Amino acid sequence: MMLRTLAFALTAALTLGAQEKPNLFNAAAPEVEKALRERVAGFYQAYVDGKFRLAEPYVAEDTKDLHYNQEKTKIKGFEIIKINWDDSFKKASVVTLIQTTIQMRGQVIPANAPMATQWKLEDGKWCYYFDPSIGRPSPAGRMTPGPGNRGGMSVEAMMKDPNIILNQIKVSKDKFLVRSWEKSADSLVITNGMPGSVTLSFQTESVPGLTYRLEKTELSAGESAQLEVVYDPQDPSAKPTLKAALKIDPLGKTIIIPIVFDIPEEVKKQLPKQ
C-alpha cells in the first residue's frame, strides 16, 4: 500500500481519469493520432536515455526556455495510456504512465506514475508545451497548487517523506457533533492538496435515523468537498459515539472521524463533575 501511495505522489494530472469512458465523437483521424504518439514517444525516449537535449526538438518554441531550465530526471520507461483531444484536433492532453524509482528509507523502489502533458501542432509537428492555466511543470509532471499553497509542493519534497504525501488530504475538523434528542446536522470540508485527483468514500456504523451526504466522490487537485451527517432520532435517549471512516484512494489512507451525540444542557448539569 505504501508503494501505491508513493507512486501517487508523482501523479501530475490524474484529473483526466484513466477509467473515463472514451468519447467516440472526439477521436482524431488515425494518421493524426499516429503522428502525435510518435512525437510523444520521441520526447520521452530522451528521458529514458538520459539525453535530455534530444527532447528539445519536441518542445514548442514558447516552452523551450522553461524546459531547458527545468530540472530533469531520467526514467525507466513509459507507456501512452490516454489522449484527450480538443475540438479542433490541434491540441491534446496526453496521459503517459512513467516508469520511475523513488527512495524510501534508504531503498530505491520502482514505481509507476501517470502524468499528463499538453501538446499542440506547431509548424505541422506535434510539440510539448506548457499551459499556465493547468499548472507549473516539474521533473515528474505538473504540480497544481492547492488552497493555502500558492507555490505548490514540489515532487521532490513529497518523495523525501512519505508522511508528507499522506498529509496532503485535509479535513476541516476531527469529529461530527449531532444532537441525540432532536434532528440536527453537522458537516466538514475535505480538501485535496495532492497534485492529482483522489477518490473518496465514507462509511459509518448503521444507526436508525442517521444519514450522510458526500458532495463529491472524486476531488481534483486543489478541490474541496463537503461531507454532511444528518441525525433524526427515533427517541431522545443518549447514544454512544459512533466510529466513522473517510477513505482516500489511491492513497489507501483512512481518516477516522467519530460521530458524537450531544445531550441537552440540563442533562449535562446533572452529571457528576470530573
Backbone bond lengths (Angstrom), bond angles and torsions (degrees), N, CA, C in turn:
res aa  C-N    CA-C-N  psi(-1)  N-CA   C-N-CA  omega(-1)  CA-C   N-CA-C  phi
1 M - - - 1.459 - - 1.516 111.14 -
2 M 1.341 116.59 -38.55 1.453 119.42 178.81 1.514 111.07 -63.33
3 L 1.346 116.58 -36.34 1.462 119.47 178.02 1.521 110.76 -61.80
4 R 1.334 117.07 -41.85 1.464 120.35 177.22 1.518 110.32 -62.96
5 T 1.322 115.29 -38.64 1.461 119.60 179.92 1.509 111.16 -62.54
6 L 1.333 116.86 -47.86 1.451 120.26 -177.77 1.517 111.68 -68.15
7 A 1.313 116.28 -36.23 1.459 118.09 177.37 1.515 110.71 -62.92
8 F 1.322 115.53 -36.44 1.461 118.90 -179.89 1.522 111.77 -66.68
9 A 1.324 116.94 -25.86 1.466 119.37 179.81 1.511 111.58 -61.55
10 L 1.310 117.31 -24.27 1.457 120.69 -179.77 1.517 112.62 -87.39
11 T 1.331 117.79 -6.70 1.462 120.78 -177.14 1.507 111.15 -64.50
12 A 1.327 115.98 133.61 1.462 118.59 -175.97 1.499 113.35 -108.54
13 A 1.309 119.45 -30.02 1.460 118.41 -177.67 1.516 110.95 -155.17
14 L 1.298 117.69 58.88 1.458 120.49 -179.75 1.520 111.79 -71.55
15 T 1.324 116.17 -3.67 1.452 119.05 179.11 1.520 111.71 -61.29
16 L 1.316 116.00 -15.64 1.460 119.64 178.78 1.511 111.47 -74.30
17 G 1.354 117.59 -21.70 1.450 121.98 172.21 1.499 114.46 70.89
18 A 1.341 117.11 100.40 1.453 120.85 -178.38 1.522 112.06 -67.91
19 Q 1.349 118.24 -21.14 1.447 120.79 -177.66 1.527 112.07 -97.67
20 E 1.300 116.79 6.69 1.459 121.17 179.48 1.524 109.59 -65.12
21 K 1.322 117.46 140.20 1.467 120.80 -179.69 1.517 110.02 -68.30
22 P 1.325 118.15 138.59 1.460 120.01 -179.81 1.517 111.84 -65.18
23 N 1.310 115.76 145.25 1.461 121.84 177.10 1.524 107.99 -97.39
24 L 1.315 115.66 106.11 1.464 120.03 -175.70 1.516 112.30 -68.02
25 F 1.338 116.52 -18.16 1.456 120.03 -179.69 1.532 111.51 -93.16
26 N 1.337 117.46 3.62 1.457 121.10 179.22 1.518 109.11 -128.71
27 A 1.330 116.35 47.72 1.453 122.44 179.70 1.525 109.35 -112.15
28 A 1.309 116.08 131.81 1.465 120.42 -179.86 1.524 110.13 -76.56
29 A 1.323 115.27 163.00 1.464 120.65 174.67 1.529 109.07 -61.32
30 P 1.332 118.02 146.83 1.462 121.16 -176.89 1.528 113.27 -52.82
31 E 1.331 118.17 -40.25 1.460 119.62 -178.45 1.535 111.82 -69.48
32 V 1.332 116.63 -30.48 1.466 120.41 177.62 1.528 109.87 -70.16
33 E 1.327 115.80 -45.85 1.466 119.22 178.91 1.528 111.09 -63.93
34 K 1.323 116.92 -39.83 1.473 120.83 179.43 1.532 110.33 -61.07
35 A 1.333 116.37 -43.14 1.462 119.89 -179.82 1.528 111.01 -63.80
36 L 1.328 116.65 -40.47 1.461 119.88 178.87 1.519 111.03 -65.91
37 R 1.316 117.02 -45.80 1.466 120.18 -179.40 1.530 111.55 -60.19
38 E 1.313 116.85 -38.67 1.459 120.06 -179.60 1.534 110.71 -66.04
39 R 1.318 116.77 -38.60 1.462 120.41 179.84 1.532 110.84 -70.46
40 V 1.330 116.26 -41.62 1.469 119.77 177.93 1.527 110.16 -62.75
41 A 1.325 115.90 -42.44 1.467 119.94 179.51 1.523 110.96 -62.93
42 G 1.323 117.39 -41.04 1.462 120.31 178.26 1.521 111.86 -62.78
43 F 1.326 116.11 -40.16 1.461 121.07 179.25 1.525 110.71 -62.08
44 Y 1.328 117.24 -49.95 1.461 120.16 -176.42 1.524 112.46 -73.70
45 Q 1.331 117.74 -26.90 1.461 119.50 178.89 1.524 110.44 -62.76
46 A 1.326 116.59 -32.78 1.468 119.95 176.58 1.525 110.65 -62.39
47 Y 1.329 116.68 -33.59 1.461 120.75 178.11 1.524 110.99 -75.25
48 V 1.322 117.02 -33.37 1.463 120.54 175.35 1.524 110.01 -65.04
49 D 1.334 116.36 -43.43 1.468 121.58 -178.30 1.527 112.73 -77.32
50 G 1.322 116.26 -13.69 1.459 119.34 -176.66 1.517 112.67 73.04
51 K 1.340 117.49 18.64 1.465 122.37 179.60 1.535 107.32 -109.90
52 F 1.325 114.60 79.17 1.462 120.44 -168.18 1.533 113.52 -67.61
53 R 1.322 117.08 -25.39 1.462 119.02 178.36 1.530 111.04 -64.90
54 L 1.338 116.52 -26.46 1.457 119.86 179.29 1.525 112.36 -70.35
55 A 1.329 116.54 -12.49 1.460 119.94 178.19 1.523 112.01 -83.02
56 E 1.337 117.53 -17.42 1.465 121.13 -173.81 1.529 113.97 -60.17
57 P 1.353 120.31 -37.51 1.471 118.59 178.44 1.527 113.94 -63.97
58 Y 1.329 116.28 -14.37 1.469 120.37 -179.11 1.529 111.58 -95.89
59 V 1.330 117.68 3.83 1.464 122.65 -176.13 1.524 109.93 -105.67
60 A 1.340 116.50 136.14 1.457 121.36 179.71 1.529 110.61 -63.26
61 E 1.314 115.65 153.02 1.467 120.63 -176.24 1.524 111.89 -58.36
62 D 1.337 117.56 -40.37 1.462 119.96 -177.68 1.528 113.55 -75.75
63 T 1.332 116.97 -0.85 1.463 120.83 -178.76 1.531 111.97 -119.01
64 K 1.327 117.92 -4.46 1.470 120.98 -174.40 1.525 112.37 -59.95
65 D 1.338 117.85 -45.42 1.461 119.45 -179.40 1.527 111.43 -62.69
66 L 1.319 115.82 -42.91 1.461 120.78 179.22 1.520 110.73 -62.39
67 H 1.316 116.09 -44.00 1.465 120.17 179.75 1.527 110.90 -66.50
68 Y 1.313 116.55 -39.27 1.470 120.56 -178.93 1.526 110.72 -63.69
69 N 1.337 117.42 -41.23 1.461 121.72 -176.08 1.522 113.77 -83.33
70 Q 1.300 116.42 -11.64 1.461 120.80 -178.01 1.531 110.39 -76.06
71 E 1.328 115.47 136.60 1.466 119.42 175.39 1.528 108.88 -64.25
72 K 1.328 116.16 140.46 1.461 120.03 -175.04 1.523 110.70 -122.42
73 T 1.318 114.93 148.48 1.457 121.86 -177.83 1.521 109.94 -127.66
74 K 1.318 116.93 130.55 1.462 121.48 177.58 1.522 109.49 -68.45
75 I 1.336 116.43 141.07 1.455 121.09 179.21 1.526 109.67 -116.81
76 K 1.328 115.82 165.76 1.464 121.12 -177.84 1.524 112.67 -88.76
77 G 1.309 116.22 -29.11 1.463 120.42 -178.30 1.516 109.54 178.68
78 F 1.334 116.64 -178.74 1.465 120.67 -177.63 1.520 109.73 -158.69
79 E 1.333 115.02 159.21 1.469 121.34 175.41 1.527 108.24 -149.18
80 I 1.314 117.14 125.46 1.463 121.63 176.97 1.520 108.03 -76.04
81 I 1.344 116.73 120.77 1.465 119.43 -174.41 1.531 113.26 -113.74
82 K 1.338 118.20 -14.60 1.459 118.36 -178.55 1.521 109.85 -164.08
83 I 1.333 116.34 142.63 1.465 121.98 174.46 1.520 108.48 -128.63
84 N 1.315 116.68 127.43 1.459 122.65 174.02 1.527 108.17 -110.06
85 W 1.312 117.05 121.36 1.459 121.99 -176.86 1.519 110.81 -98.23
86 D 1.327 116.13 150.30 1.455 118.07 168.73 1.528 108.15 -84.91
87 D 1.313 116.84 173.97 1.464 120.34 -173.15 1.529 113.26 -65.00
88 S 1.318 116.89 -25.54 1.463 119.80 -178.04 1.527 112.58 -88.51
89 F 1.335 116.84 -11.87 1.461 123.23 -175.32 1.533 111.79 61.24
90 K 1.326 115.39 25.93 1.463 120.61 175.18 1.516 111.55 -108.60
91 K 1.324 116.17 -5.02 1.459 122.68 174.48 1.520 108.11 -137.86
92 A 1.337 115.59 153.17 1.461 119.52 180.00 1.520 109.41 -156.73
93 S 1.309 114.91 152.18 1.461 121.81 171.92 1.519 107.02 -110.08
94 V 1.321 116.05 125.27 1.465 121.42 -174.03 1.525 109.47 -113.52
95 V 1.333 115.78 121.42 1.462 121.30 176.84 1.530 107.84 -94.75
96 T 1.311 115.63 123.29 1.457 122.15 -176.82 1.519 109.48 -124.33
97 L 1.322 117.06 134.76 1.460 121.24 176.00 1.528 108.11 -86.88
98 I 1.325 115.48 113.79 1.455 121.91 -176.76 1.522 110.31 -94.72
99 Q 1.313 116.98 128.70 1.460 122.28 174.84 1.528 108.17 -92.90
100 T 1.318 116.05 113.68 1.447 120.61 -175.63 1.522 109.92 -137.36
101 T 1.315 117.20 -167.54 1.459 121.91 176.66 1.520 108.75 -136.15
102 I 1.315 115.51 154.94 1.453 121.38 175.27 1.513 108.47 -132.22
103 Q 1.311 115.87 157.33 1.459 121.41 178.32 1.519 109.62 -106.43
104 M 1.329 116.05 130.27 1.451 121.29 176.54 1.517 109.07 -143.26
105 R 1.333 114.97 120.26 1.462 120.63 178.96 1.516 112.06 55.26
106 G 1.317 114.84 42.05 1.453 120.14 176.12 1.507 114.96 80.28
107 Q 1.327 118.04 0.40 1.463 121.38 -179.18 1.524 110.08 -110.27
108 V 1.325 115.84 145.89 1.454 121.95 176.03 1.525 108.00 -96.34
109 I 1.330 116.55 121.72 1.457 121.77 -174.13 1.520 109.32 -120.30
110 P 1.337 118.66 131.66 1.471 120.23 176.80 1.519 110.48 -68.90
111 A 1.325 116.37 145.54 1.461 120.78 -179.72 1.522 109.21 -151.20
112 N 1.328 116.11 148.74 1.461 122.25 175.05 1.518 109.12 -108.57
113 A 1.322 116.68 136.86 1.470 120.88 -176.72 1.521 110.44 -134.19
114 P 1.346 118.70 115.25 1.464 119.59 172.29 1.528 109.73 -66.36
115 M 1.322 117.19 137.69 1.454 121.55 -178.17 1.515 109.06 -143.78
116 A 1.332 116.69 138.48 1.465 121.26 -179.93 1.521 110.09 -108.78
117 T 1.314 116.07 136.66 1.463 121.95 173.91 1.528 108.38 -128.91
118 Q 1.324 115.43 153.32 1.464 121.39 -178.26 1.525 109.82 -100.74
119 W 1.334 116.02 138.40 1.462 122.05 -176.86 1.527 109.42 -132.34
120 K 1.330 115.58 146.74 1.464 120.78 177.78 1.520 109.78 -144.77
121 L 1.317 115.59 157.05 1.459 120.48 176.43 1.528 109.74 -79.22
122 E 1.332 115.58 126.86 1.457 121.26 178.88 1.524 107.63 -137.06
123 D 1.322 116.74 116.96 1.467 122.18 -176.18 1.526 111.53 54.43
124 G 1.334 114.64 38.42 1.457 119.85 175.91 1.511 115.14 81.26
125 K 1.349 117.73 3.00 1.468 121.23 179.67 1.523 109.81 -123.27
126 W 1.331 115.20 145.45 1.455 119.99 176.48 1.523 109.73 -75.28
127 C 1.340 116.23 130.43 1.464 121.34 -177.83 1.528 110.55 -133.33
128 Y 1.313 113.97 141.71 1.465 120.20 173.89 1.520 108.93 -71.47
129 Y 1.346 116.10 137.16 1.454 118.85 177.09 1.522 109.92 -143.36
130 F 1.325 115.13 159.67 1.455 121.46 179.89 1.515 110.04 -97.39
131 D 1.325 116.63 126.09 1.461 122.52 176.77 1.522 107.98 -107.18
132 P 1.340 119.18 107.02 1.464 121.15 -176.15 1.518 114.00 -63.17
133 S 1.330 118.08 -18.15 1.461 119.72 179.48 1.524 111.85 -75.07
134 I 1.336 117.05 -15.11 1.460 121.23 -178.54 1.516 111.26 -95.50
135 G 1.304 117.90 -40.19 1.450 120.45 -178.83 1.505 110.57 155.90
136 R 1.305 116.50 171.21 1.452 119.27 -179.39 1.528 109.95 -90.91
137 P 1.338 118.41 145.03 1.456 119.93 -178.46 1.509 111.46 -75.16
138 S 1.325 116.73 153.09 1.462 122.71 173.57 1.520 107.20 -139.22
139 P 1.327 119.75 170.03 1.462 120.56 -178.11 1.513 113.71 -55.95
140 A 1.329 117.68 -26.62 1.461 119.95 -179.68 1.508 111.91 -110.68
141 G 1.304 118.10 13.40 1.457 119.24 178.57 1.508 112.13 136.24
142 R 1.338 115.61 -153.81 1.458 120.92 -177.12 1.513 109.85 -104.00
143 M 1.314 115.07 138.66 1.440 120.63 177.38 1.520 108.04 -114.55
144 T 1.314 117.53 117.45 1.452 121.65 179.04 1.515 108.59 -102.10
145 P 1.340 119.17 119.65 1.455 120.65 -177.06 1.517 111.93 -61.21
146 G 1.327 115.41 140.97 1.449 121.23 173.92 1.512 109.77 -93.67
147 P 1.336 118.37 178.32 1.449 121.96 180.00 1.524 110.75 -58.50
148 G 1.310 117.19 135.73 1.449 121.70 178.88 1.509 113.28 77.00
149 N 1.332 118.21 6.16 1.459 121.65 -177.87 1.515 107.29 -136.82
150 R 1.302 116.20 70.35 1.456 121.49 -169.53 1.520 111.86 -63.53
151 G 1.312 116.27 -31.63 1.451 118.23 -178.83 1.505 113.32 -87.06
152 G 1.326 117.75 -14.64 1.455 120.81 -177.48 1.511 110.96 79.12
153 M 1.318 117.27 152.93 1.455 122.05 178.37 1.512 108.99 -95.87
154 S 1.323 116.46 133.59 1.451 119.83 -178.49 1.517 110.42 -72.17
155 V 1.331 115.50 152.10 1.458 120.33 176.03 1.518 110.12 -60.42
156 E 1.346 116.94 -38.96 1.459 120.34 -178.94 1.519 111.27 -59.89
157 A 1.339 116.69 -40.16 1.465 120.10 -179.93 1.515 110.88 -64.10
158 M 1.337 116.56 -39.78 1.454 119.80 178.63 1.525 111.73 -66.13
159 M 1.333 115.94 -38.02 1.465 120.07 -175.57 1.518 111.98 -69.83
160 K 1.335 118.10 -24.40 1.460 120.63 -177.71 1.514 112.46 -70.75
161 D 1.315 117.51 -29.07 1.459 120.71 -175.55 1.520 109.68 -142.20
162 P 1.353 118.32 111.11 1.462 120.45 -179.91 1.526 113.33 -57.29
163 N 1.344 117.77 -29.96 1.461 120.03 -179.60 1.521 111.58 -64.36
164 I 1.326 117.08 -29.84 1.460 120.51 177.75 1.514 109.52 -61.52
165 I 1.316 116.42 -41.04 1.456 121.58 -179.62 1.521 110.45 -61.15
166 L 1.337 116.09 -49.38 1.451 120.46 -176.76 1.517 112.40 -64.52
167 N 1.317 116.95 -28.69 1.461 120.73 -175.55 1.525 113.37 -86.28
168 Q 1.315 118.49 6.43 1.459 120.70 179.79 1.524 112.43 -80.67
169 I 1.335 117.84 -8.43 1.453 121.83 173.83 1.525 107.88 -100.25
170 K 1.320 116.64 119.09 1.460 121.58 -174.73 1.527 110.51 -113.11
171 V 1.340 115.45 142.52 1.466 120.89 169.24 1.516 107.49 -118.03
172 S 1.323 116.60 144.40 1.459 121.00 -170.49 1.527 113.83 -73.64
173 K 1.348 117.74 -19.26 1.465 120.00 174.93 1.513 109.67 -156.19
174 D 1.331 115.78 167.97 1.465 119.68 -168.78 1.520 114.38 -100.63
175 K 1.348 118.78 3.57 1.464 119.91 178.00 1.526 110.15 -160.81
176 F 1.338 114.74 161.93 1.460 121.87 170.95 1.529 107.97 -102.12
177 L 1.313 116.47 143.88 1.464 121.01 177.55 1.528 108.94 -128.61
178 V 1.334 116.04 114.03 1.465 121.61 178.31 1.525 108.74 -125.72
179 R 1.332 116.71 162.68 1.463 121.59 -177.55 1.530 110.45 -87.44
180 S 1.320 116.25 138.20 1.472 120.40 -178.50 1.517 112.11 -82.04
181 W 1.355 117.81 -15.96 1.457 120.94 -172.45 1.529 115.01 -109.11
182 E 1.329 118.27 -9.71 1.451 120.71 179.62 1.525 109.81 -153.50
183 K 1.320 115.77 164.59 1.459 119.70 -177.39 1.530 110.57 -65.81
184 S 1.316 115.44 134.90 1.467 120.83 -179.85 1.523 108.72 -158.20
185 A 1.314 114.93 171.38 1.467 120.43 -179.72 1.520 109.79 -146.43
186 D 1.313 115.56 156.50 1.458 121.68 174.43 1.520 107.39 -146.06
187 S 1.326 116.35 153.85 1.467 119.48 -176.90 1.516 110.58 -145.55
188 L 1.305 115.03 162.84 1.452 122.50 173.84 1.518 108.32 -141.41
189 V 1.334 115.58 169.48 1.464 121.50 -178.59 1.527 109.17 -117.62
190 I 1.310 115.48 132.63 1.468 122.73 177.37 1.522 107.62 -105.40
191 T 1.328 117.28 129.63 1.465 121.56 -178.80 1.517 109.96 -122.86
192 N 1.324 115.41 132.53 1.464 121.84 179.48 1.522 109.85 -95.91
193 G 1.324 117.08 108.93 1.455 121.70 176.65 1.509 113.03 -96.18
194 M 1.347 117.31 6.73 1.453 121.39 178.78 1.531 110.11 -76.14
195 P 1.341 117.52 159.71 1.461 120.27 176.44 1.518 113.81 -76.49
196 G 1.314 118.35 -7.19 1.458 121.53 178.69 1.510 110.47 -132.44
197 S 1.320 116.94 179.02 1.458 121.30 -176.13 1.520 111.69 -79.61
198 V 1.328 116.12 156.65 1.455 123.15 175.56 1.521 108.85 -132.05
199 T 1.318 115.96 156.76 1.457 122.28 178.16 1.520 109.17 -109.63
200 L 1.329 116.47 134.81 1.453 122.37 -176.19 1.521 111.12 -111.46
201 S 1.319 115.93 144.97 1.459 121.91 170.26 1.518 108.12 -146.32
202 F 1.323 116.07 147.80 1.464 121.40 -175.25 1.513 109.41 -129.11
203 Q 1.323 116.05 135.75 1.457 121.05 179.92 1.522 109.25 -136.39
204 T 1.319 115.84 144.09 1.456 120.75 176.31 1.522 109.32 -148.40
205 E 1.332 116.06 162.87 1.450 120.30 175.68 1.526 109.79 -63.39
206 S 1.307 115.57 147.41 1.460 120.85 -176.42 1.531 110.37 -82.47
207 V 1.318 115.11 124.30 1.465 122.14 177.79 1.520 107.80 -136.06
208 P 1.341 118.93 131.61 1.468 120.37 178.49 1.531 111.37 -55.99
209 G 1.320 115.23 130.69 1.459 120.12 178.60 1.520 114.52 91.16
210 L 1.333 117.56 -6.02 1.462 120.74 -178.58 1.529 109.94 -99.95
211 T 1.317 116.84 124.59 1.464 122.73 176.68 1.522 109.04 -134.12
212 Y 1.313 116.20 165.66 1.461 120.20 176.90 1.523 109.54 -145.61
213 R 1.331 114.76 160.04 1.467 120.81 178.49 1.521 108.99 -137.97
214 L 1.332 115.77 120.50 1.462 122.66 176.62 1.522 107.74 -100.30
215 E 1.329 116.61 115.87 1.464 121.62 -173.20 1.524 112.73 -58.33
216 K 1.329 117.07 -40.96 1.457 122.34 179.02 1.522 109.15 -139.09
217 T 1.318 115.87 144.67 1.464 119.15 174.66 1.524 111.70 -99.06
218 E 1.340 116.74 -9.59 1.465 120.46 175.47 1.521 109.10 -133.94
219 L 1.336 114.71 129.46 1.460 120.99 179.31 1.517 109.65 -115.29
220 S 1.302 116.80 124.25 1.455 121.41 173.14 1.524 108.92 -77.21
221 A 1.325 116.43 171.79 1.460 121.10 -179.23 1.520 110.91 -56.06
222 G 1.332 116.28 128.60 1.451 121.68 177.36 1.518 115.42 80.83
223 E 1.323 118.47 -3.60 1.459 121.26 -178.16 1.521 111.96 -83.70
224 S 1.335 115.31 159.86 1.460 122.12 176.95 1.523 109.49 -128.84
225 A 1.323 116.08 158.07 1.460 121.75 177.57 1.524 108.78 -145.74
226 Q 1.314 115.52 149.29 1.462 121.02 178.80 1.523 110.12 -96.17
227 L 1.317 115.41 138.69 1.458 122.45 173.84 1.527 107.38 -118.62
228 E 1.334 116.58 117.77 1.464 121.35 -175.85 1.525 110.43 -116.23
229 V 1.327 115.32 137.16 1.455 122.59 174.61 1.522 108.21 -113.43
230 V 1.337 117.50 130.98 1.462 123.23 179.71 1.527 108.49 -121.32
231 Y 1.343 115.26 133.36 1.474 119.31 178.41 1.521 110.10 -127.25
232 D 1.335 115.14 123.20 1.466 123.01 177.56 1.532 106.35 -119.82
233 P 1.352 117.69 92.14 1.469 120.60 -170.83 1.523 113.43 -68.14
234 Q 1.328 114.17 147.79 1.457 119.93 175.33 1.523 110.98 -85.81
235 D 1.333 115.20 -19.99 1.463 120.89 175.83 1.522 108.03 -149.08
236 P 1.348 117.69 158.70 1.463 120.38 -174.04 1.527 115.27 -87.84
237 S 1.309 117.47 12.10 1.462 120.03 -176.89 1.533 111.67 -69.91
238 A 1.336 115.42 158.97 1.464 121.06 177.32 1.530 109.78 -68.94
239 K 1.316 116.06 147.29 1.467 121.20 -179.08 1.525 109.98 -127.91
240 P 1.318 116.52 148.90 1.475 119.16 177.38 1.522 111.06 -74.12
241 T 1.311 114.98 156.38 1.464 121.14 177.80 1.531 110.32 -62.48
242 L 1.325 115.42 137.29 1.463 120.22 179.55 1.524 110.70 -99.14
243 K 1.321 114.90 149.17 1.459 120.21 172.72 1.529 109.01 -87.59
244 A 1.311 115.92 134.22 1.456 121.06 176.12 1.526 108.05 -138.53
245 A 1.319 116.51 150.76 1.462 119.95 -174.06 1.523 111.11 -137.87
246 L 1.315 114.87 133.10 1.461 122.22 173.18 1.521 107.47 -103.58
247 K 1.335 116.51 120.67 1.466 120.92 -178.34 1.515 109.78 -105.54
248 I 1.340 115.79 135.57 1.461 121.58 -179.57 1.523 109.00 -119.50
249 D 1.316 116.67 121.34 1.467 122.72 176.90 1.524 109.11 -117.97
250 P 1.349 119.63 151.13 1.455 126.60 6.08 1.517 114.80 -85.17
251 L 1.323 119.33 15.97 1.459 120.73 179.01 1.517 112.65 -67.75
252 G 1.337 116.78 -26.48 1.457 119.30 -175.00 1.516 111.81 70.41
253 K 1.329 116.88 22.44 1.462 121.15 -178.37 1.522 110.09 -95.30
254 T 1.340 116.25 140.49 1.453 122.05 176.34 1.523 109.39 -122.86
255 I 1.323 116.36 127.52 1.462 122.05 177.33 1.525 107.75 -107.74
256 I 1.326 115.95 120.42 1.458 120.77 178.77 1.523 108.94 -82.96
257 I 1.341 115.95 124.69 1.463 121.94 -179.32 1.535 107.53 -128.49
258 P 1.314 119.03 96.34 1.469 120.10 -177.58 1.527 112.48 -66.46
259 I 1.329 115.17 150.94 1.464 122.12 174.51 1.523 107.13 -106.11
260 V 1.317 116.63 113.17 1.457 122.86 -176.52 1.526 109.62 -100.95
261 F 1.347 116.12 132.73 1.460 121.73 179.55 1.524 108.82 -100.08
262 D 1.317 115.25 112.19 1.454 120.98 -179.54 1.534 110.51 -74.22
263 I 1.334 115.99 158.62 1.465 121.74 177.13 1.526 108.57 -121.48
264 P 1.329 118.16 159.42 1.473 120.52 -177.42 1.527 112.28 -60.67
265 E 1.330 116.42 152.85 1.452 121.78 -178.86 1.525 111.53 -61.00
266 E 1.337 116.87 -37.99 1.468 118.65 -179.12 1.522 111.54 -65.60
267 V 1.327 116.34 -30.39 1.465 119.93 176.48 1.532 110.08 -72.98
268 K 1.329 116.16 -40.16 1.456 119.90 178.80 1.527 111.33 -59.29
269 K 1.338 116.48 -37.83 1.466 120.24 -178.05 1.516 112.20 -66.28
270 Q 1.338 116.42 -24.59 1.460 120.24 -179.61 1.515 112.91 -85.07
271 L 1.339 116.48 -10.78 1.455 119.98 -179.09 1.514 110.44 -75.72
272 P 1.347 117.93 147.14 1.463 120.81 177.14 1.513 110.36 -61.66
273 K 1.316 117.12 140.18 1.445 121.44 177.60 1.522 110.09 -73.71
274 Q 1.342 115.26 138.15 1.462 119.92 179.60 1.506 110.30 -100.94
